[in-house]
Amino acid sequence: MSRPPGGSAAPRTGAPHIPVLLEPVLAALAVRGPGLAVDGTFGAGGYTSAILAADPEIEVLAIDRDPGAIAAGSDLVAEAQGRLRLVAGRFGDLDAIVTAAGATGADQVVLDIGVSSMQIDQAERGFSFRQDGPLDMRMERAGPSAADLVNGAEEGALADIIFHYGEERRSRAVARAILEARRRGRIETTGQLAEIVAGVVRVDPASGIHPATRTFQGLRIAVNDELGELVRALHAAERILRPGGRLAVVTFHSLEDRIVKQFFSARSGRAVQASRHLPSVERPAPKSFQPVTKGPVLPSQAETATNPRARSAKLRAAQRTDSPAPEPLAAIEMLASLPETSPSRGGSRR
C-alpha cells in the first residue's frame, strides 16, 4: 500500500480488507488539519488509517454497524492516541452520531458502500455462497436474517426483492423454486440456497459469475436496508458537513451508484432525471454541493490486477457549499424502495 500524500506514516497493513480507490479518495477528500473526518463505514479501518496518516492534526470519528468491526478496531483506537473515536451505529445516522460526540460539524465524510471483504470471507456470517454457512447476512447480527426472509416471505415479495435489488431477470423462477424447496423443509444455509438458484438460473461459465450472485445481492440489500441507509447517509452528510467540506462515496453496483449520482446531480443544481426507476422529476433546489469529480473515478488496471474486488468500484465526490441543507429528496428516497408491482411487468421476471 502506498504512502498517503502528506502523511507521516503509512496506513496499517495486514488488514483483511484492502481499501478500494484509496489514493483517489484521499485526493477527493483533500484531507488537511485541523479538522474532523467521518468514516461512515469503518470496516477494517483502511480509510481511517490513511486519513489519520495524511495529517497529524486530523481527528476521525469512525462508524460501523458490525460489532465485529468495532471490536477489531480497538488496536487502531489505541494507536491513534486520542485522534480516533469508534462508534457502533449506522452511517444513516452519522449527523446525529457526530452531534452526540460533541462536534459541531465535519470537514470530510467518506462512505464505502456495501458488504465488506471480512464479512464475505467469514462463512459463519452467511453473506457468500462460496463457503457453506448459515443463511444470515445481517451486518449488525441482530433482527431478521436472510433465512427468515427466504423462509417467510411470499413468492411475489421475494421475486420483487430479487428482481429490483438483485437485478436478476429470472427472479420469478427463483422465487418459485424457493417456495417449492420450502415445502420440503426450511432453507438454512447459503449452500442450500445457492443450489436452489443454480437449478433455475443459467450463466455463461466463462463469465466467472455464479448463478446465485444476483439473488444473494438482492437478499443482502433487503436484509440490511442498504439503499435506504445510503439515502439517509447522503442527507445526513449534507447536514453535518461544514462549508467547504468534502463528501466521497465509493459504490460497487449500479443501484448504489444511481442513487449517489442523482443525489449529487440534484444538489449541484441539476434536475433529477426521470427513468423507469425514478418516475418523478424534482426541480433543482439551491446548490448545497458542487462536484469535485467529473463523473465517476474508476480503479486503475494496476489496482484491479492486485485487488479484483475493486473492478466494479466507482468514486463520486462533491464539496459542500454554504447553502442551508434543503429538505430530503423524495425522488432519491424512491430509488431505495421497491416499486409497486404491476401484472404487466411480471413477464420480465419469469
C-alpha positions in Angstrom: 0.0 0.0 0.0 1.4 3.4 -0.9 2.0 6.2 1.5 -0.8 8.8 1.6 0.1 12.3 0.3 1.5 14.4 3.1 1.3 11.5 5.6 4.0 10.9 8.2 3.3 7.1 8.2 1.7 4.6 6.0 -1.8 3.2 6.8 -2.0 -0.1 8.7 -1.1 -3.2 6.7 -2.2 -6.7 7.2 -5.9 -5.9 7.4 -8.1 -8.4 5.7 -9.8 -5.7 3.7 -7.9 -3.6 1.0 -9.5 -0.1 0.8 -10.6 0.5 -2.8 -9.6 3.7 -4.7 -7.6 4.8 -1.6 -5.5 7.5 -3.3 -8.4 9.0 -5.3 -10.5 9.0 -2.1 -7.8 10.9 -0.2 -7.4 13.3 -3.1 -11.1 13.9 -3.3 -11.4 14.5 0.5 -8.5 17.0 0.4 -7.6 16.0 4.0 -5.9 18.7 5.9 -6.0 19.7 9.6 -7.1 20.7 12.0 -10.5 19.2 11.4 -12.8 16.3 11.8 -13.2 13.5 9.3 -16.1 11.0 9.5 -15.5 7.4 8.1 -19.1 6.2 7.9 -18.1 2.6 7.0 -15.0 1.8 9.2 -14.7 -1.9 8.3 -11.1 -2.9 8.8 -10.0 0.7 9.2 -8.3 1.2 5.8 -9.7 4.7 5.0 -9.5 5.7 8.7 -5.8 4.7 8.9 -5.0 6.6 5.7 -6.8 9.7 6.8 -5.0 9.7 10.2 -1.7 9.3 8.4 -2.5 12.2 6.0 -2.3 14.9 8.6 -1.3 14.8 12.3 -4.0 17.4 13.2 -6.9 15.4 11.7 -9.3 13.6 14.1 -11.5 10.8 12.8 -14.9 9.7 14.0 -15.5 6.2 12.5 -18.8 4.4 12.5 -19.7 0.8 11.8 -22.9 -1.2 12.4 -21.0 -4.5 12.6 -20.0 -5.3 16.2 -17.1 -7.4 14.9 -15.6 -4.4 13.2 -15.9 -2.3 16.3 -14.2 -4.9 18.4 -11.4 -5.4 15.9 -10.8 -1.6 15.7 -9.7 -1.3 19.3 -6.0 -1.5 18.5 -6.2 1.3 16.0 -8.0 3.5 18.5 -5.1 2.9 20.9 -2.6 3.6 18.2 -4.3 6.9 17.3 -3.7 8.3 20.8 -6.9 10.2 21.1 -7.4 11.2 17.5 -9.9 8.4 16.7 -13.3 7.7 18.1 -15.0 4.5 17.0 -18.8 4.4 17.4 -21.2 1.5 16.9 -24.1 2.7 14.7 -25.5 3.2 11.2 -24.0 5.7 8.8 -27.5 6.8 8.0 -27.4 8.5 11.5 -24.0 10.0 11.1 -25.1 13.5 11.7 -26.7 12.6 15.0 -23.7 10.5 15.9 -21.3 13.4 15.2 -23.5 15.8 17.3 -23.7 13.3 20.1 -19.9 13.1 20.1 -19.8 16.8 20.9 -18.8 18.0 17.4 -20.4 20.9 15.7 -19.7 19.7 12.2 -17.4 17.7 9.9 -14.8 18.6 7.3 -14.7 15.3 5.4 -17.1 12.3 5.1 -16.2 9.1 3.3 -18.6 6.2 2.6 -17.6 2.8 1.2 -21.0 1.2 0.4 -21.9 -2.4 0.6 -20.6 -5.5 2.2 -17.0 -5.7 3.4 -14.4 -8.3 2.5 -14.2 -9.5 6.1 -18.0 -10.2 6.1 -17.8 -12.0 2.7 -14.8 -14.1 3.8 -16.4 -15.4 7.0 -18.6 -18.3 6.2 -20.5 -18.0 9.5 -21.8 -14.6 8.5 -23.7 -16.1 5.6 -23.0 -13.4 3.0 -21.4 -15.7 0.4 -22.3 -18.9 -1.4 -18.6 -19.7 -1.9 -18.4 -21.2 1.5 -21.4 -23.0 3.1 -22.6 -21.4 6.2 -25.8 -20.2 8.0 -28.0 -18.1 5.8 -27.6 -14.9 7.8 -26.4 -11.8 6.0 -27.1 -9.4 9.0 -24.4 -6.7 9.3 -25.4 -5.9 12.9 -26.1 -9.6 13.8 -29.5 -8.5 15.0 -33.0 -8.5 13.6 -34.5 -10.8 10.9 -31.9 -12.8 8.9 -31.8 -13.8 5.3 -33.1 -17.2 6.4 -36.1 -15.5 8.0 -36.8 -13.6 4.7 -36.3 -16.6 2.4 -38.5 -18.9 4.6 -41.2 -16.4 5.5 -41.8 -14.0 2.5 -44.5 -14.6 0.0 -43.5 -15.5 -3.6 -44.3 -12.1 -5.0 -42.3 -10.2 -2.4 -39.3 -12.5 -2.9 -39.4 -12.0 -6.6 -39.6 -8.3 -6.3 -36.6 -8.2 -3.9 -34.5 -10.4 -6.2 -35.5 -8.5 -9.3 -35.2 -4.9 -8.1 -32.3 -5.2 -5.6 -30.5 -8.1 -7.2 -31.3 -7.2 -10.8 -32.0 -10.9 -11.5 -34.2 -11.3 -14.6 -35.2 -14.8 -13.6 -36.5 -13.6 -10.2 -39.9 -15.2 -10.6 -38.4 -18.6 -11.3 -36.1 -18.2 -8.4 -38.9 -17.3 -6.1 -41.0 -20.2 -7.2 -38.0 -22.6 -6.7 -37.5 -21.2 -3.2 -41.2 -21.9 -2.3 -41.0 -25.4 -3.7 -37.9 -26.1 -1.6 -39.6 -24.6 1.5 -42.3 -27.2 1.2 -39.6 -29.9 1.8 -38.1 -28.1 4.7 -36.6 -24.9 6.0 -33.7 -23.4 3.9 -31.0 -22.8 6.5 -27.6 -22.5 4.7 -26.0 -20.5 1.9 -25.2 -23.7 0.1 -28.8 -24.8 0.1 -30.0 -21.5 -1.4 -27.2 -21.4 -4.0 -28.1 -24.8 -5.2 -31.8 -23.9 -5.5 -30.9 -20.8 -7.5 -28.4 -22.6 -9.7 -31.2 -25.0 -10.7 -33.2 -22.3 -12.5 -30.6 -19.6 -13.4 -28.1 -20.2 -16.2 -25.0 -18.1 -16.8 -22.1 -18.4 -19.1 -19.4 -20.4 -17.2 -16.7 -18.3 -18.9 -18.1 -15.2 -17.2 -17.0 -16.4 -13.8 -20.3 -15.3 -12.4 -22.1 -17.7 -10.1 -25.8 -18.2 -10.9 -26.7 -17.1 -7.3 -24.7 -13.9 -7.3 -27.7 -11.5 -8.1 -30.1 -13.4 -5.8 -27.7 -13.1 -2.8 -27.1 -9.4 -3.6 -30.8 -8.7 -3.6 -31.5 -10.5 -0.3 -28.5 -8.9 1.4 -29.6 -5.4 0.4 -33.1 -6.1 1.7 -32.0 -7.7 5.0 -29.8 -4.6 5.8 -31.9 -1.9 4.1 -28.6 -0.9 2.4 -30.1 1.5 -0.1 -32.3 3.2 2.5 -29.2 3.6 4.7 -27.3 5.1 1.8 -30.0 7.7 1.1 -30.2 8.6 4.8 -26.4 8.9 4.9 -26.2 11.3 1.9 -28.7 13.6 3.5 -27.0 13.2 7.0 -23.6 14.1 5.5 -25.2 17.1 3.8 -26.5 18.4 7.1 -23.3 17.8 9.1 -20.6 19.0 6.6 -19.2 22.5 7.1 -19.0 24.8 4.1 -16.0 23.6 2.0 -16.3 20.1 3.5 -16.0 17.1 1.2 -18.1 14.0 0.7 -16.6 11.0 -1.1 -18.7 7.9 -1.8 -17.4 4.6 -3.2 -20.1 2.3 -4.7 -19.9 -1.2 -6.2 -23.1 -1.7 -8.3 -25.5 0.3 -10.4 -28.2 0.6 -7.8 -25.9 2.4 -5.3 -24.2 4.5 -8.0 -27.5 5.6 -9.4 -28.6 7.0 -6.0 -25.3 8.8 -5.5 -25.2 10.2 -9.0 -28.8 11.5 -8.8 -28.2 13.0 -5.3 -25.1 14.9 -6.4 -26.8 16.0 -9.6 -29.8 17.4 -7.8 -27.8 19.1 -5.1 -25.5 20.7 -7.6 -28.4 22.4 -9.3 -29.4 19.9 -12.0 -32.9 18.3 -12.1 -33.2 14.7 -11.1 -33.6 12.7 -14.2 -36.7 10.6 -14.8 -36.3 6.9 -15.6 -38.2 3.6 -15.1 -36.6 3.5 -11.7 -37.4 7.1 -10.9 -40.7 8.2 -12.5 -40.9 11.6 -10.9 -38.7 14.6 -11.6 -37.9 17.1 -8.8 -37.0 20.7 -9.6 -33.4 21.7 -8.6 -33.1 23.1 -5.1 -30.4 25.6 -4.0 -27.0 24.2 -4.6 -25.7 22.5 -1.5 -22.9 20.7 -3.3 -20.5 21.4 -6.1 -18.8 18.5 -7.9 -15.2 17.5 -7.1 -15.0 14.6 -9.6 -16.2 14.9 -13.2 -18.2 11.8 -13.4 -17.1 8.6 -11.6 -13.5 7.8 -10.8 -12.7 4.2 -11.7 -9.9 2.0 -10.4 -6.8 1.7 -12.5 -5.8 -1.5 -14.2 -3.0 -1.9 -11.7 -5.4 -1.8 -8.8 -7.9 -4.3 -10.3 -4.9 -6.6 -11.0 -3.9 -6.6 -7.4 -7.4 -6.3 -5.9 -10.1 -7.9 -8.1 -12.8 -6.8 -5.8 -12.2 -3.2 -7.0 -13.3 -4.0 -10.5 -16.8 -2.5 -10.2 -16.0 0.3 -7.8 -16.9 3.9 -8.6 -16.0 7.0 -6.7 -18.0 10.2 -6.8 -17.2 13.2 -4.6 -18.5 16.8 -4.0 -17.8 19.8 -1.9 -20.4 21.4 0.5 -21.4 24.9 -0.3 -22.6 27.4 2.3 -26.3 27.0 1.3 -28.5 25.5 4.0 -29.4 21.8 3.6 -32.6 21.5 1.7 -35.4 19.1 2.6 -34.6 15.4 1.8 -35.1 14.4 -1.8 -38.2 12.3 -2.1 -37.2 11.2 -5.6 -33.9 9.8 -4.3 -35.8 8.0 -1.5 -37.9 6.3 -4.1 -34.7 4.8 -5.6 -34.1 2.9 -2.4 -37.7 1.5 -2.3 -39.3 -1.4 -4.1 -41.6 0.0 -6.8 -45.2 -1.1 -6.8 -45.5 -4.1 -9.0 -48.0 -4.5 -11.8 -49.1 -7.6 -13.7 -47.7 -6.1 -17.0 -44.2 -6.2 -15.6 -44.4 -9.7 -14.4 -43.2 -11.1 -17.7 -39.7 -9.6 -17.3 -39.3 -11.6 -14.1 -40.3 -15.0 -15.3 
